[in-house]
Amino acid sequence: METYGKLLQSIQAAQKTIDLEYYIYRNDHIGKRITDVLIDRALSGVNIRFIRDGWGSRSFPKHTVRRMMEAGIECRTFFPLRFPWVLSNLTYRDHCKIVIVDGKEAFMGGINVGDEYTGMKPDVGFWRDTHMRLTGETADDVKAVFEAHWKMASPDMLHSTRKAKFIPESAQLSDDKAIHPFPSGKTERSGYGWEWGSELGTMEGTHMGKASPSKDSHNVYIQIFEGNPGLPTPVIREMHFICLTQATRTIDVTNPYFIPDADIMMAIKTAAARGVRVRLLVPRQVIPKVAGAASRTYYGELVEAGIDVFQYNKGVLHAKVMIIDGEIAEVGSSNYDLRSYRLNYEVCAVMYHSDVARELTEQFERDLAEATPYRLEDHMHRTSFERMLDQAARLLSPLL
């Protein structure tokens, strides 16, 4: 897969530091491969720090953590599942997916580490996601988010200091298959150029004046937004609200968990009422299913308000993207739900450039070709049992 291929290339080329932070990091095929490369780089003298979420990566084995630490990798867990810690912190999750290489190159977006994200896990099937690569001063802002989370995470305590001989555990993957493509502080950077693959967005965020852009490069302004439950204001929610209320022509949103609060719901309906074309792309296949049921309760109201709702049929849609007026684009880890806004640690990037928005819009259009419009009749013709399940799921939505 192209995303992991580019990530592995950057990790293998690292000279000084690698910082990783993931909600889900599995010890499966792709996880073992990345772990082996990290251990190899650590034994070569690269300083590596690794954060995993206690809940999302709860199945990550201790013996693999030991291998990593014995190779010199510093490992920490965000809100570990340890008594009594777990009782007061289970609701909080580190939902970020961040890698920073040599402090100059950052990967972020919706892709965790696991075989399901490759689209090659039989019981999951095709996986559609959006991820990107940033370089230059914007990477400093992503690194600042990581540093804040590193101070909060709990160090893994494994009583072993010996250096382990590196023995690869993972099998070699065949040729990687391409796969379809993050407000605590608000910081603004400018940069040159990017490349978008079918699944991987690569934003070359070199600071103006420090590099000569290629003929295909563009000046891009980027803001990094971090949301965390310790902030008095849900910053990412406010960013979404402002974008929705300030749009004058178009709004395109792709998100797997659209369970908005009253203000976000009103913002998107009001946008449609003032003549803005609003399109919402959501998956038909939602993991977990209860989240999809909760999301469905909003579709009828949205369609009645003049919003075009589409359900993606090809497989799992996990991308988290918003495009405003063909000029502003947002890519990140946050969903449109209470958990992401108020309980999770999230990170998003807002990019101000028409070419970025255009290329993401083209991807949105390709996704629409694999989607079906949600009609008001579909909503009205749900069975009584389906309506009951959907409403029950909506009541549970703050906990999803």
C-alpha positions as CSV (number, residue, x, y, z in Angstrom):
1,M,0.0,0.0,0.0
2,E,1.3,3.4,-1.0
3,T,0.8,5.1,2.4
4,Y,2.8,2.5,4.3
5,G,5.4,2.3,1.5
6,K,6.2,6.0,1.8
7,L,6.1,5.9,5.6
8,L,8.6,3.0,5.6
9,Q,10.9,4.8,3.1
10,S,11.0,7.8,5.4
11,I,11.6,5.7,8.5
12,Q,14.4,3.8,6.8
13,A,16.0,7.1,5.7
14,A,15.8,8.6,9.2
15,Q,19.2,9.9,10.5
16,K,18.4,11.3,14.0
17,T,14.9,10.9,15.3
18,I,11.6,9.2,14.8
19,D,8.5,10.0,16.8
20,L,5.3,7.9,16.5
21,E,1.9,8.3,18.0
22,Y,-1.0,6.0,17.2
23,Y,-4.5,5.2,18.5
24,I,-4.3,1.7,17.0
25,Y,-1.0,-0.1,16.5
26,R,-1.4,-3.8,15.8
27,N,1.1,-6.6,15.9
28,D,-0.1,-8.0,12.6
29,H,1.6,-8.2,9.2
30,I,2.1,-4.5,8.6
31,G,2.6,-3.7,12.3
32,K,5.4,-6.3,12.6
33,R,7.1,-5.0,9.5
34,I,7.1,-1.4,10.7
35,T,8.2,-2.5,14.2
36,D,11.1,-4.4,12.7
37,V,12.3,-1.4,10.7
38,L,12.0,0.8,13.8
39,I,14.1,-1.7,15.8
40,D,16.7,-1.7,13.0
41,R,16.9,2.1,12.9
42,A,17.1,2.2,16.8
43,L,20.0,-0.2,16.7
44,S,21.7,2.0,14.1
45,G,21.6,4.9,16.5
46,V,18.4,6.7,15.7
47,N,16.5,8.1,18.7
48,I,12.9,6.7,18.6
49,R,9.9,7.6,20.8
50,F,6.7,5.6,20.5
51,I,3.3,6.5,22.0
52,R,0.3,4.2,21.8
53,D,-3.2,4.6,23.2
54,G,-4.1,2.3,26.1
55,W,-7.5,1.4,24.7
56,G,-7.0,1.4,21.0
57,S,-3.7,-0.6,21.2
58,R,-4.7,-2.7,24.2
59,S,-3.9,-5.9,22.4
60,F,-0.3,-4.8,21.5
61,P,1.8,-7.5,23.1
62,K,4.2,-6.8,26.0
63,H,6.9,-9.0,24.4
64,T,6.9,-6.7,21.4
65,V,7.2,-3.7,23.6
66,R,10.1,-5.4,25.3
67,R,11.9,-6.0,22.0
68,M,11.4,-2.3,21.1
69,M,12.7,-1.1,24.5
70,E,15.7,-3.5,24.5
71,A,16.6,-2.0,21.1
72,G,16.6,1.5,22.7
73,I,13.1,2.7,21.7
74,E,11.4,4.7,24.4
75,C,7.8,3.5,24.7
76,R,4.9,5.2,26.5
77,T,1.2,4.5,26.8
78,F,-1.5,7.1,26.8
79,F,-4.0,6.3,29.6
80,P,-2.9,2.7,30.2
81,L,-5.5,0.1,31.2
82,R,-4.1,-0.2,34.7
83,F,-6.2,-0.2,38.0
84,P,-7.1,2.3,39.4
85,W,-5.9,4.6,36.6
86,V,-8.3,3.1,34.1
87,L,-11.4,4.0,36.2
88,S,-10.9,7.7,35.8
89,N,-9.5,7.9,32.3
90,L,-11.2,5.2,30.2
91,T,-13.4,7.7,28.5
92,Y,-10.3,9.7,27.2
93,R,-8.4,8.4,24.2
94,D,-5.5,9.5,22.1
95,H,-7.0,9.3,18.6
96,C,-4.0,10.9,16.8
97,K,-2.0,9.1,14.0
98,I,1.3,11.0,13.9
99,V,4.8,10.2,12.7
100,I,7.6,12.8,12.6
101,V,11.0,11.9,11.0
102,D,14.1,13.9,11.9
103,G,11.8,16.8,13.0
104,K,11.3,17.8,9.3
105,E,8.8,15.4,7.9
106,A,5.3,14.6,9.4
107,F,2.7,12.0,8.5
108,M,-0.9,12.5,9.8
109,G,-4.5,11.8,8.9
110,G,-6.8,8.8,9.4
111,I,-4.6,5.8,9.0
112,N,-3.5,3.7,12.0
113,V,-1.2,0.7,11.9
114,G,-3.1,-2.5,11.1
115,D,-3.8,-4.9,8.2
116,E,-7.3,-3.6,7.9
117,Y,-6.0,-0.2,6.6
118,T,-4.2,-2.0,3.8
119,G,-7.6,-3.2,2.4
120,M,-6.2,-6.7,2.4
121,K,-7.9,-8.1,5.5
122,P,-10.6,-10.5,4.3
123,D,-13.1,-9.9,7.1
124,V,-12.9,-6.1,6.6
125,G,-12.5,-5.7,2.8
126,F,-11.7,-2.6,0.9
127,W,-10.6,0.4,3.1
128,R,-10.8,4.0,1.8
129,D,-8.9,6.6,3.9
130,T,-7.0,9.9,3.7
131,H,-3.5,10.5,5.0
132,M,-0.8,13.1,4.1
133,R,2.8,14.0,4.5
134,L,4.0,17.4,5.6
135,T,7.5,18.8,5.5
136,G,9.2,22.0,6.6
137,E,8.1,24.3,9.4
138,T,4.6,22.8,9.5
139,A,6.2,19.6,10.7
140,D,7.4,21.6,13.8
141,D,3.8,22.3,14.7
142,V,2.9,18.6,14.5
143,K,6.0,17.8,16.6
144,A,4.8,20.3,19.2
145,V,1.5,18.3,19.5
146,F,3.6,15.1,19.9
147,E,5.8,16.7,22.6
148,A,2.7,17.7,24.7
149,H,1.3,14.2,24.5
150,W,4.7,12.6,25.3
151,K,4.8,14.5,28.6
152,M,1.3,13.2,29.5
153,A,1.9,9.5,28.5
154,S,3.0,6.9,31.0
155,P,6.4,5.3,30.5
156,D,6.4,1.6,29.9
157,M,8.4,0.0,32.7
158,L,10.1,-3.2,31.5
159,H,13.1,-4.2,33.6
160,S,15.6,-5.0,30.9
161,T,18.4,-2.9,29.6
162,R,20.4,-5.3,27.6
163,K,20.6,-4.8,23.8
164,A,18.8,-7.4,21.9
165,K,20.0,-8.9,18.7
166,F,17.7,-7.8,15.9
167,I,15.7,-10.7,14.6
168,P,13.0,-9.8,12.1
169,E,9.6,-11.2,13.0
170,S,7.6,-10.0,10.0
171,A,7.4,-11.7,6.7
172,Q,8.3,-9.6,3.6
173,L,5.3,-8.1,1.9
174,S,4.9,-8.4,-1.8
175,D,4.7,-5.2,-3.9
176,D,2.7,-2.7,-1.9
177,K,-0.7,-2.0,-3.4
178,A,-1.9,1.6,-3.6
179,I,-4.7,2.7,-1.2
180,H,-7.0,5.6,-1.7
181,P,-5.9,8.8,0.1
182,F,-5.0,16.9,11.7
183,P,-7.5,24.1,17.4
184,S,-5.0,23.8,21.3
185,G,-2.6,26.1,19.5
186,K,-3.5,27.5,16.2
187,T,-0.3,27.9,14.1
188,E,0.0,29.1,10.6
189,R,2.8,28.0,8.2
190,S,3.4,28.5,4.5
191,G,5.0,26.0,2.2
192,Y,5.5,24.8,-1.3
193,G,3.7,22.1,-3.2
194,W,2.3,18.6,-2.6
195,E,1.6,15.4,-4.4
196,W,-1.7,13.5,-4.0
197,G,-1.8,9.8,-4.6
198,S,-5.1,7.9,-4.9
199,E,-4.9,7.3,-1.1
200,L,-1.9,9.3,0.2
201,G,-1.7,13.1,0.2
202,T,1.8,14.4,0.3
203,M,2.1,18.1,1.2
204,E,5.5,19.5,0.8
205,G,5.4,22.3,3.4
206,T,8.8,23.9,2.9
207,H,8.9,27.4,4.4
208,M,9.0,30.2,2.0
209,G,12.5,31.5,1.2
210,K,14.2,28.3,2.3
211,A,13.8,26.3,-0.8
212,S,13.1,26.8,-4.5
213,P,9.7,25.5,-5.5
214,S,9.4,23.3,-8.6
215,K,7.3,24.3,-11.5
216,D,4.4,22.4,-10.1
217,S,4.7,23.8,-6.6
218,H,2.4,26.2,-4.9
219,N,2.4,28.4,-1.8
220,V,0.2,26.8,0.8
221,Y,-0.8,28.2,4.2
222,I,-1.4,25.5,6.8
223,Q,-2.9,25.7,10.3
224,I,-2.5,22.8,12.8
225,F,-5.3,22.4,15.3
226,E,-5.1,20.2,18.3
227,G,-8.1,19.2,20.3
228,N,-8.0,17.7,23.8
229,P,-10.4,17.4,26.7
230,G,-8.3,19.7,28.9
231,L,-9.2,22.7,26.8
232,P,-12.1,24.9,28.0
233,T,-13.2,25.3,24.4
234,P,-13.6,22.3,22.0
235,V,-11.3,23.9,19.4
236,I,-11.8,21.4,16.5
237,R,-15.5,21.7,16.9
238,E,-15.2,25.5,16.7
239,M,-13.1,25.2,13.6
240,H,-15.7,23.0,12.0
241,F,-18.5,25.4,13.1
242,I,-16.7,28.5,11.6
243,C,-16.0,26.7,8.3
244,L,-19.6,25.7,8.0
245,T,-21.0,29.1,8.9
246,Q,-18.6,31.0,6.7
247,A,-19.1,29.0,3.5
248,T,-20.6,30.9,0.7
249,R,-20.7,28.4,-2.2
250,T,-19.9,24.8,-1.4
251,I,-19.3,22.4,1.5
252,D,-18.1,18.8,0.9
253,V,-17.7,16.6,4.0
254,T,-16.4,13.0,4.1
255,N,-16.6,11.4,7.6
256,P,-17.3,7.9,8.9
257,Y,-18.9,9.0,12.2
258,F,-21.3,11.9,11.6
259,I,-23.1,12.3,14.9
260,P,-23.2,16.1,15.3
261,D,-24.4,18.2,18.3
262,A,-27.2,20.7,17.9
263,D,-24.8,23.6,16.9
264,I,-23.0,21.7,14.1
265,M,-26.4,20.4,12.9
266,M,-27.8,23.9,12.8
267,A,-24.7,25.3,11.1
268,I,-24.8,22.8,8.2
269,K,-28.6,23.2,7.8
270,T,-28.3,27.0,7.8
271,A,-25.6,26.8,5.2
272,A,-28.0,24.9,2.9
273,A,-30.8,27.4,3.7
274,R,-28.7,30.3,2.4
275,G,-28.0,28.6,-0.9
276,V,-24.7,26.7,-0.2
277,R,-24.5,23.4,-1.9
278,V,-23.8,20.9,0.8
279,R,-22.8,17.3,0.2
280,L,-22.2,14.7,3.0
281,L,-20.4,11.4,2.2
282,V,-20.7,8.7,4.8
283,P,-20.1,5.0,4.7
284,R,-22.9,2.4,4.4
285,Q,-20.6,-0.1,6.2
286,V,-19.7,1.4,9.6
287,I,-17.4,-0.1,12.3
288,P,-18.9,-0.4,14.9
289,K,-22.4,-0.8,13.5
290,V,-24.0,1.0,16.5
291,A,-22.2,4.2,15.3
292,G,-23.7,3.8,11.9
293,A,-27.1,3.4,13.4
294,A,-26.8,6.6,15.5
295,S,-25.6,8.5,12.4
296,R,-28.6,7.3,10.3
297,T,-31.0,9.1,12.7
298,Y,-29.7,12.5,11.3
299,Y,-29.9,11.7,7.5
300,G,-33.7,12.3,7.1
301,E,-33.4,15.7,8.7
302,L,-30.4,16.6,6.6
303,V,-32.1,15.6,3.4
304,E,-35.2,17.5,4.3
305,A,-33.0,20.6,4.8
306,G,-31.7,20.3,1.2
307,I,-28.4,18.6,2.0
308,D,-27.2,15.8,-0.4
309,V,-26.3,12.7,1.6
310,F,-24.5,9.9,0.0
311,Q,-23.6,6.4,1.3
312,Y,-20.3,4.9,0.2
313,N,-20.8,1.3,-1.0
314,K,-17.4,0.0,-2.0
315,G,-16.1,-0.8,1.5
316,V,-15.1,0.9,4.7
317,L,-14.9,4.7,4.4
318,H,-12.7,6.1,7.1
319,A,-11.5,9.4,5.6
320,K,-12.0,12.6,7.5
321,V,-12.0,15.5,5.1
322,M,-13.9,18.8,4.7
323,I,-13.6,21.2,1.6
324,I,-15.1,24.7,1.8
325,D,-15.8,26.9,-1.3
326,G,-13.2,25.1,-3.4
327,E,-10.5,27.1,-1.5
328,I,-10.1,25.6,2.0
329,A,-9.5,22.0,2.9
330,E,-9.2,20.1,6.2
331,V,-7.7,16.7,6.8
332,G,-7.3,15.0,10.1
333,S,-8.2,12.5,12.7
334,S,-11.4,14.0,14.1
335,N,-14.9,12.8,13.5
336,Y,-18.1,14.9,13.8
337,D,-19.2,13.6,17.2
338,L,-19.1,14.4,20.9
339,R,-16.2,12.0,21.5
340,S,-13.9,13.6,19.0
341,Y,-14.8,17.1,20.1
342,R,-14.7,16.7,23.9
343,L,-13.1,13.4,24.9
344,N,-10.4,12.6,22.4
345,Y,-7.0,14.0,21.7
346,E,-7.1,14.9,18.0
347,V,-5.1,16.7,15.4
348,C,-6.2,18.3,12.2
349,A,-4.6,20.4,9.4
350,V,-6.4,23.2,7.6
351,M,-4.9,24.1,4.2
352,Y,-5.7,27.4,2.4
353,H,-5.1,26.8,-1.3
354,S,-7.5,26.2,-4.2
355,D,-5.3,23.5,-5.8
356,V,-5.4,21.4,-2.6
357,A,-9.1,21.9,-2.4
358,R,-9.5,21.0,-6.0
359,E,-7.6,17.7,-5.8
360,L,-9.4,16.7,-2.7
361,T,-12.7,17.6,-4.5
362,E,-11.7,15.3,-7.4
363,Q,-11.1,12.5,-4.9
364,F,-14.6,13.3,-3.4
365,E,-16.1,13.0,-6.8
366,R,-14.4,9.6,-7.4
367,D,-15.8,8.4,-4.1
368,L,-19.3,9.6,-5.1
369,A,-19.1,7.3,-8.1
370,E,-19.0,4.4,-5.6
371,A,-21.9,5.9,-3.5
372,T,-25.7,5.9,-3.5
373,P,-27.8,9.0,-2.7
374,Y,-29.8,8.7,0.5
375,R,-33.4,9.6,-0.2
376,L,-36.1,10.7,2.2
377,E,-38.1,7.6,1.2
378,D,-35.2,5.4,2.4
379,H,-35.5,7.1,5.8
380,M,-39.3,6.9,6.0
381,H,-39.4,3.3,4.9
382,R,-37.3,2.0,7.8
383,T,-39.0,-0.7,9.7
384,S,-40.2,0.0,13.3
385,F,-37.4,-2.3,14.6
386,E,-34.8,-0.4,12.6
387,R,-36.1,2.9,13.9
388,M,-36.0,1.6,17.5
389,L,-32.4,0.4,17.0
390,D,-31.3,3.6,15.5
391,Q,-32.8,5.7,18.3
392,A,-31.3,3.5,20.9
393,A,-27.9,3.9,19.2
394,R,-28.4,7.7,19.2
395,L,-28.9,7.6,23.0
396,L,-25.5,5.8,23.3
397,S,-23.7,8.1,20.9
398,P,-21.9,10.1,23.6
399,L,-20.1,6.9,24.7
400,L,-19.2,5.6,21.2
